[in-house]
Amino acid sequence: MMHQSLLRFRGARYFWWALALTSLALLVYATPVGWRPRGGGTWQGYTLGTVGAALVVWLTLLGIRKRRYGSTLGSVQGWTSAHVMLGLSLAVVVTLHTGFQFGWNVHTLAYVFMMLVIASGVLGLVLYMSAPRQLSENAAGQSRQEMFGELLAIDGAARDLARKCDPTVALAVTSSIERTAVGGGALSQLFGTDRSLFQPSGAAVAGLASNADNQSVIDFVAARVPRAAKRIEAESLHELVALLCRRQALLRRIRRDIRLQAWLKIWLYVHIPMTVGLLAALSVHVLATFMYW
């Protein structure tokens, strides 16, 4: 799988690189500092800070490498594997660079941005490790367009069956189809919020009721079965309940597909702006350091 090939790329080469870098950073940090307290102002601090800054700049080059399709500077898979492993080691290198000294200043701001970028990167890694498999299982060989095509066919069949039943049933089913909510805003997509509604009866005072997960209209139609006036209507109601259950299962798959795709995209809207903020804060941090050196 993709995530396994990334983490184990060429014998987990970049895992060992990251481990070596972390070990060297710990050795540098552990060397005596004399009378000065540990921190960015010591030679150890400057060494670790330089390595950390260079690593930050290099890590941001992954986006450029992905768009250089003809580049011979390693494969995208290799760059991504190094990006993940060395990005995690960056947290150790820079934390040791600070000497665990923090305050309300631009230096700590740069550190906070860095940790947020790393955290969002870990989130992205987790998503790309799990979401593709879940998307494949959920799709069951269908594209989203094909799932919507199947939903359209079910809706047509449900309308035809509902017309053979009591007018209140026809109204409930038709209104549930017309007021089915799929997707929506960013939060609705991320959390699969279902704001679907339906008209439970012909009475104007009844208004619209919640039909989350298509369950309310299923219960409404099922409750009409014992009260069916004719056998043929009871048979139609049974078929309608079965069809609405198929519709429910399909809508769950569509919403899950949207939710998983949304999570795959949303982390980029966090990771990339945070990275830009990190570069800006890092630039100010470096300039301020040399101005008061």
ABEGO torsion letter per residue (X at the ends): XAAAAAAABGGGAAAAAAAAAAAAAAAAAABBAEABBBEAABAAAAAAAAAAAAAAAAAAAAAAAAABAABABEBAAAAAAAAAAAAAAAAAAAAAAAGGBBBBBAAAAAAAAAAAAAAAAAAAAAAAAAAAAAAAAAAGGBBAAAAAAAAAAAAAAAAAAAAABBAAAAAAAAAAAAABBBEEBAAAAAAGBBABBBBABABAAAEBBBABGGAAAAAAAAAAAAABABAAAAAAAAAAAAAAAAAAAAAAAAAAAAAAAAAAAAAAAAAAAAAAAAAAAAAAAAAAAAAAX
